[in-house]
Amino acid sequence: MNKNIIKKITATSLCGVLALTSVVTANSAVKVKAVTDVGKSFTLADGQLGATAFNLDSNDSVYAEFRKEKGGLTKIDFVPLVNKVKAYNFSKTDKYNVMYLTNGGGGGSSSYRNLFRTDLSGKYVKVRVKLHDLDPKTFSEKGTTKRDSYNGKWEFNYKTQRSGKVTYYSYLIIESGGFMTACAPNKDGYVEFYLSRKLGHDTVYATSYGYETDTASGGGGGTTGTYIDKLTMGNANGDWWVNIMDVTEIQKYILGAAALDDFGIYVSDVNNDGVINILDATLVQKYIVEAYS
């Protein structure tokens, strides 16, 4: 579809939404169980990427490599970053090939790309979420994942595991905007990671599964970018992008005409003031207009 046509459709839709906005006056307090802010935040400047880790052990091996197209390598070792945060400065104009690795293998991008095609700066908050709630098809109630491996089906817990002469490796990295968290679930299946509070910033996760014996090693698959759409600020209906439908859902929720799940409630409080009201709907509207300008 022609870009100008898309703009006209968006503008026309927004006129109707703005008219509805003028009659929306109720407030709805934010009360969710699925996402818990743990009271820690970190601010990234433009051109920075942040890294941290949760619940990894000293014998684990998880790291990221950022290989510059014109030469040079930045390597991030996540294990020393458990409960710590570190910001890394990158060139805003150079392109990088990004790989996530562990002893048993890894994965990443297949080409060089500009890490800062969008502004990744801003406030990031640390949240606690149950992995099963994020993706019940991938994660069990314990936060583990069963995959085919060297000796049949193996239950990976995103840590280094040993069974006889076989060592199993797996990693889980959650990316939100410009923040990467390497994490493993605790005994209750929860992880903690830094989440972008900026409208429209994608949240994705990457996984890898592998094994190593005295004579061989191999991988059990994984993913380098599974989107967690329900944790994108402004994406009230949890689909794959922030659009006019999300504004409508927020307004209907304020009026008591529609229900939102816990994730929808959390991402609808876009200004993070503890209530969902007309200010949040207006901010999402402005974001949509700017996205099509």
C-alpha positions as CSV (number, residue, x, y, z in Angstrom):
1,M,0.0,0.0,0.0
2,N,1.3,3.5,-0.9
3,K,2.8,5.3,2.2
4,N,0.7,8.4,1.6
5,I,-2.5,6.4,1.5
6,I,-1.4,4.8,4.8
7,K,-0.9,8.2,6.3
8,K,-4.3,9.4,5.2
9,I,-6.0,6.3,6.6
10,T,-4.1,6.7,9.9
11,A,-5.0,10.4,10.1
12,T,-8.7,9.8,9.4
13,S,-8.8,7.1,12.0
14,L,-7.1,9.3,14.6
15,C,-9.7,12.0,14.0
16,G,-12.4,9.7,15.1
17,V,-10.3,8.5,18.1
18,L,-9.6,12.1,19.2
19,A,-13.3,12.8,19.1
20,L,-13.9,9.8,21.4
21,T,-11.0,10.9,23.6
22,S,-12.7,14.1,24.5
23,V,-15.4,12.2,26.4
24,V,-13.1,9.8,28.2
25,T,-12.5,11.0,31.7
26,A,-12.4,8.0,34.0
27,N,-9.2,6.7,35.6
28,S,-8.3,3.1,36.1
29,A,-5.7,2.1,38.7
30,V,-3.0,-0.3,37.5
31,K,-3.2,-3.6,39.3
32,V,-1.4,-6.5,37.7
33,K,0.1,-9.8,39.0
34,A,1.9,-11.0,35.8
35,V,4.5,-8.2,35.8
36,T,6.2,-6.9,38.9
37,D,8.5,-3.9,39.0
38,V,11.3,-4.7,41.4
39,G,12.2,-1.1,42.0
40,K,15.4,-0.8,40.0
41,S,15.8,1.4,36.9
42,F,18.6,2.3,34.5
43,T,18.9,5.0,31.9
44,L,20.7,4.5,28.6
45,A,22.1,7.3,26.5
46,D,21.7,7.3,22.7
47,G,24.4,5.0,21.3
48,Q,24.6,2.8,24.4
49,L,23.5,-0.8,24.9
50,G,23.0,-2.1,28.4
51,A,23.7,-5.6,29.8
52,T,22.9,-7.6,33.0
53,A,22.3,-11.1,34.1
54,F,19.9,-12.9,36.5
55,N,20.4,-16.3,38.3
56,L,23.4,-17.5,36.4
57,D,26.1,-19.5,38.1
58,S,29.9,-19.1,37.9
59,N,30.3,-22.2,35.8
60,D,27.8,-21.0,33.2
61,S,29.0,-19.6,29.9
62,V,26.9,-17.0,28.1
63,Y,28.3,-14.1,26.1
64,A,27.6,-11.8,23.1
65,E,29.9,-10.7,20.4
66,F,29.4,-7.5,18.4
67,R,31.7,-7.7,15.4
68,K,32.1,-4.4,13.5
69,E,31.9,-4.6,9.7
70,K,35.0,-2.4,9.4
71,G,36.9,-4.4,11.9
72,G,36.9,-4.6,15.7
73,L,35.0,-6.7,18.3
74,T,33.1,-6.0,21.5
75,K,32.5,-9.0,23.7
76,I,30.1,-9.1,26.6
77,D,30.4,-11.8,29.2
78,F,27.1,-12.0,31.1
79,V,28.2,-14.2,34.0
80,P,30.1,-11.5,35.9
81,L,27.0,-9.2,35.4
82,V,24.6,-11.1,37.7
83,N,22.7,-8.5,39.6
84,K,24.9,-5.8,38.0
85,V,24.4,-3.4,35.1
86,K,26.9,-2.2,32.6
87,A,26.5,0.2,29.7
88,Y,28.5,-0.3,26.5
89,N,29.2,2.5,24.0
90,F,28.9,1.7,20.3
91,S,29.2,3.7,17.1
92,K,25.8,5.0,15.9
93,T,26.9,4.8,12.3
94,D,28.9,1.6,12.0
95,K,27.2,-1.8,11.3
96,Y,27.7,-4.9,13.6
97,N,27.1,-8.6,13.3
98,V,25.6,-9.8,16.6
99,M,26.2,-13.4,17.9
100,Y,25.0,-14.9,21.2
101,L,27.1,-17.9,22.3
102,T,27.7,-20.5,24.9
103,N,30.1,-23.5,25.0
104,G,27.6,-25.7,23.2
105,G,26.9,-23.3,20.3
106,G,24.9,-20.2,19.6
107,G,23.2,-18.0,17.1
108,G,22.7,-14.5,16.0
109,S,22.3,-12.2,13.0
110,S,23.3,-13.4,9.5
111,S,24.4,-10.0,8.3
112,Y,25.8,-6.7,9.5
113,R,23.3,-4.1,10.7
114,N,23.1,-0.7,12.3
115,L,22.2,-1.2,16.0
116,F,20.7,2.3,16.3
117,R,18.2,2.6,13.4
118,T,15.9,3.8,16.2
119,D,16.7,5.7,19.3
120,L,17.2,3.2,22.1
121,S,18.0,5.7,24.8
122,G,15.7,6.2,27.8
123,K,14.5,4.6,31.0
124,Y,14.6,0.9,31.6
125,V,12.9,-0.8,34.6
126,K,13.7,-4.1,36.1
127,V,10.7,-6.4,36.1
128,R,9.9,-9.9,37.4
129,V,7.9,-12.2,35.1
130,K,7.1,-15.9,35.0
131,L,8.5,-17.4,31.8
132,H,5.4,-19.6,31.3
133,D,3.2,-16.5,31.2
134,L,5.4,-15.0,28.5
135,D,5.3,-18.1,26.2
136,P,3.5,-21.1,27.5
137,K,4.3,-23.1,24.3
138,T,8.1,-22.8,25.0
139,F,8.4,-22.6,28.8
140,S,7.0,-25.0,31.4
141,E,5.6,-23.8,34.7
142,K,9.2,-24.2,36.0
143,G,10.6,-22.1,33.2
144,T,12.3,-25.1,31.6
145,T,12.2,-26.2,28.0
146,K,12.3,-29.8,26.6
147,R,14.2,-30.3,23.4
148,D,15.7,-33.2,21.5
149,S,19.4,-33.7,22.4
150,Y,22.2,-36.2,22.5
151,N,20.4,-39.0,24.4
152,G,16.7,-38.2,23.6
153,K,14.5,-35.5,25.1
154,W,16.4,-33.3,27.6
155,E,14.9,-30.6,29.9
156,F,17.0,-27.5,29.6
157,N,17.0,-24.9,32.4
158,Y,19.3,-22.3,30.8
159,K,22.2,-23.2,33.0
160,T,25.1,-25.6,32.6
161,Q,23.9,-29.1,33.4
162,R,25.9,-32.4,33.5
163,S,24.6,-36.0,33.1
164,G,27.4,-38.6,33.2
165,K,29.9,-37.7,30.5
166,V,27.6,-35.3,28.8
167,T,27.5,-31.5,29.5
168,Y,24.3,-29.7,28.4
169,Y,24.4,-26.0,27.6
170,S,21.5,-23.6,27.1
171,Y,21.0,-19.9,27.3
172,L,18.1,-17.4,27.4
173,I,18.7,-13.8,26.5
174,I,15.8,-11.3,26.7
175,E,16.3,-8.1,24.7
176,S,14.1,-5.0,25.3
177,G,15.0,-2.0,23.3
178,G,18.7,-1.5,23.9
179,F,19.0,-3.8,27.0
180,M,20.1,-7.4,27.1
181,T,19.5,-9.7,30.1
182,A,20.9,-13.2,30.1
183,C,18.8,-15.1,32.6
184,A,17.8,-18.5,34.0
185,P,14.5,-19.2,35.8
186,N,14.5,-19.4,39.6
187,K,12.9,-22.3,41.4
188,D,9.4,-20.9,40.8
189,G,10.0,-20.3,37.1
190,Y,10.5,-16.5,37.3
191,V,13.2,-14.3,35.7
192,E,14.1,-10.7,36.1
193,F,15.2,-8.5,33.3
194,Y,15.3,-4.8,32.2
195,L,12.3,-3.6,30.1
196,S,12.1,-0.5,28.0
197,R,9.5,2.0,29.1
198,K,9.6,3.7,25.7
199,L,6.6,3.4,23.5
200,G,7.0,0.9,20.7
201,H,10.3,-0.7,21.8
202,D,10.3,-4.4,20.9
203,T,11.0,-7.1,23.5
204,V,12.3,-10.4,22.1
205,Y,14.1,-13.5,23.5
206,A,16.8,-15.6,22.1
207,T,17.6,-19.2,23.1
208,S,20.1,-21.9,22.3
209,Y,20.4,-25.6,23.3
210,G,23.5,-27.8,22.9
211,Y,25.6,-30.6,24.4
212,E,29.2,-31.6,24.6
213,T,30.8,-35.0,25.2
214,D,34.4,-36.2,25.2
215,T,34.3,-36.8,21.5
216,A,31.5,-34.7,20.0
217,S,29.3,-31.7,20.4
218,G,26.1,-30.5,18.8
219,G,23.1,-28.2,19.1
220,G,19.5,-28.8,19.8
221,G,18.2,-25.7,18.1
222,G,16.9,-22.4,19.5
223,T,15.7,-19.0,18.3
224,T,17.4,-15.7,17.7
225,G,14.4,-13.4,17.9
226,T,11.0,-14.5,19.2
227,Y,8.9,-11.4,19.8
228,I,7.1,-10.9,23.2
229,D,4.5,-8.5,21.8
230,K,2.7,-8.4,25.1
231,L,5.6,-6.6,26.6
232,T,5.8,-3.7,24.2
233,M,4.7,-0.4,25.8
234,G,1.5,0.8,24.2
235,N,0.5,-2.5,22.7
236,A,-2.6,-2.9,24.7
237,N,-4.2,-5.7,22.6
238,G,-0.9,-7.7,22.5
239,D,-0.7,-8.1,18.7
240,W,2.4,-7.5,16.7
241,W,2.5,-3.7,16.6
242,V,1.3,-0.5,18.2
243,N,-1.6,1.1,16.2
244,I,-4.9,2.8,16.4
245,M,-6.6,-0.4,17.7
246,D,-4.5,-0.1,20.9
247,V,-5.8,3.4,21.5
248,T,-9.3,2.2,21.1
249,E,-8.7,-0.7,23.6
250,I,-7.3,1.7,26.2
251,Q,-10.2,4.0,25.8
252,K,-12.7,1.2,26.1
253,Y,-10.9,-0.1,29.2
254,I,-11.1,3.3,30.8
255,L,-14.8,3.5,30.2
256,G,-15.3,0.0,31.5
257,A,-16.4,-1.3,28.1
258,A,-13.6,-3.8,27.7
259,A,-11.3,-5.9,29.7
260,L,-7.5,-6.2,29.4
261,D,-5.3,-9.0,30.7
262,D,-2.4,-8.3,33.1
263,F,0.1,-7.6,30.3
264,G,-2.4,-5.3,28.5
265,I,-2.9,-3.3,31.7
266,Y,0.8,-3.0,32.4
267,V,1.8,-1.7,28.9
268,S,-1.2,0.6,28.7
269,D,0.1,2.7,31.6
270,V,2.6,4.3,29.2
271,N,3.6,7.3,31.4
272,N,4.0,5.0,34.4
273,D,2.0,7.1,36.8
274,G,0.0,4.2,38.3
275,V,-3.3,4.8,36.5
276,I,-4.6,4.3,33.0
277,N,-6.3,7.4,31.8
278,I,-6.7,9.8,28.9
279,L,-3.0,10.8,29.2
280,D,-1.9,7.3,28.2
281,A,-4.3,7.2,25.2
282,T,-3.0,10.6,24.0
283,L,0.6,9.5,24.2
284,V,-0.1,6.4,22.1
285,Q,-2.0,8.6,19.6
286,K,1.0,10.9,19.3
287,Y,3.4,8.0,18.9
288,I,1.3,6.6,16.0
289,V,1.2,10.0,14.2
290,E,5.0,10.4,14.6
291,A,5.5,6.8,13.3
292,Y,3.7,7.7,10.0
293,S,5.2,11.2,9.6
